[in-house]
Amino acid sequence: MFFTRPGLEQATRRVVADRRARRLRAAGVSTLADLGCGLGADALAAARTGIRVYAVETDPLTAALAEANAQAAGLADLVTVECGDATAFDVSRVEAVFCDPARRRAGTGRRIFDPNSYSPPWDFVTGLAERVPRTVVKVAPGIDHALIPPGAEAEWVSVDGDLVEAALWCGELAEVPRRATVLTADRAGRASGESVHQLAGSGTSEAPVGAVRRFVYDPDPAVVRAHLIAELAADLDATLADPSIAYLYADAAQRTPYARCLEVTDVLPFSLKRLRALLRERRVGRVEILKRGSALEPERLRRDLRLAGDQPASLVLTRVATAPTVLVCRPAV
Ligand SMILES: C[S@@+](CC[C@H](N)C(=O)[O-])C[C@H]1O[C@@H](n2cnc3c(N)ncnc32)[C@H](O)[C@@H]1O
């Protein structure tokens, strides 16, 4: 592919674009408008599944590169790139619309957090769903749940544990209220074999709260952002120790793609002195520090612990029933 720096920075990762394209194809889509196509990562993924794509891009250089990318990929017969304003595109020509609005300011490249400043503008983007029964919108993973259009499916996607995007599947494409999609990619950035896992739910259920138990689960960020902690808790027979903090606790360790599991060896109310003494006694010299619901700075804590020893440990800084707490952990076998 041909790239520009801003184009590459905004491009969808291959593994994510491919999966979205396959879902569109499976939903029966054979013609798609990509409104604000950038360098064409999503348009090419759709074309690779056989979808006919009408791509629109306002920036002339980016549009020229998207066209060159379609040619280089041997997909020019399936992708038409038009340099123009997406808001003027006649959507009655296609069965489905995809829009990935620019969330960076042209020129400075600085991130935009207010959807009203997206380009094309948010009103246009959400209005698409009213005009085209099959609309997908890519949005920032930090999107406020209050902005999710009623009836739309909101999906959060992580790749190798990093939260990369959210997508709104509108109209006929909505299958569930909330979904977390957990992907892993091979070195070429493609999905391999068994690498797609999806957890779905209402996004409004609350997980039960209890005591700290033998194992702690640190959920994948897609599960946390999709508000699917209660669904994961039910799968793992787990509970929260604080209703506002997304660590789950259970008596058994289970392999799950949706969370990392650690075995809790000690639970201490947070005190630097007590923690330091415990780690000395255990000859802990290396710690990884996880935190949720704690204002402590991991690097500062690591320095203050003045570790000396040859054993590893994981420290989980959190709150238990509102009290600042540290869990000393080791990998769950
Ligand atoms: C986030 S990027 C798209 C990236 C693309 N999905 C990919 O994976 O390569 C958004 C693009 O929309 C373009 N854009 C912004 N406003 C537009 C408008 N009104 N009409 C057409 N394109 C627009 C920007 O120039 C930018 O290239």
The ligand as an ORCA input file, in Angstrom:
! r2SCAN-3c Opt
* xyz 0 1
  C     -10.376      8.154      9.698
  S     -10.028      8.445      8.043
  C     -10.577      6.984      7.226
  C      -9.628      5.847      7.338
  C     -10.060      4.607      6.591
  N     -11.250      4.015      7.170
  C      -8.947      3.584      6.566
  O      -9.003      2.618      7.334
  O      -8.009      3.754      5.802
  C     -11.236      9.628      7.615
  C     -11.053     10.218      6.249
  O     -12.236     10.967      5.959
  C     -11.873     12.057      5.137
  N     -12.946     13.048      5.230
  C     -13.226     13.896      6.236
  N     -14.339     14.608      5.966
  C     -14.778     14.186      4.753
  C     -15.891     14.527      3.943
  N     -16.772     15.448      4.319
  N     -16.027     13.882      2.762
  C     -15.138     12.936      2.362
  N     -14.069     12.581      3.095
  C     -13.897     13.175      4.281
  C     -10.547     12.518      5.710
  O      -9.797     13.244      4.748
  C      -9.901     11.168      6.105
  O      -9.042     10.722      5.094
*
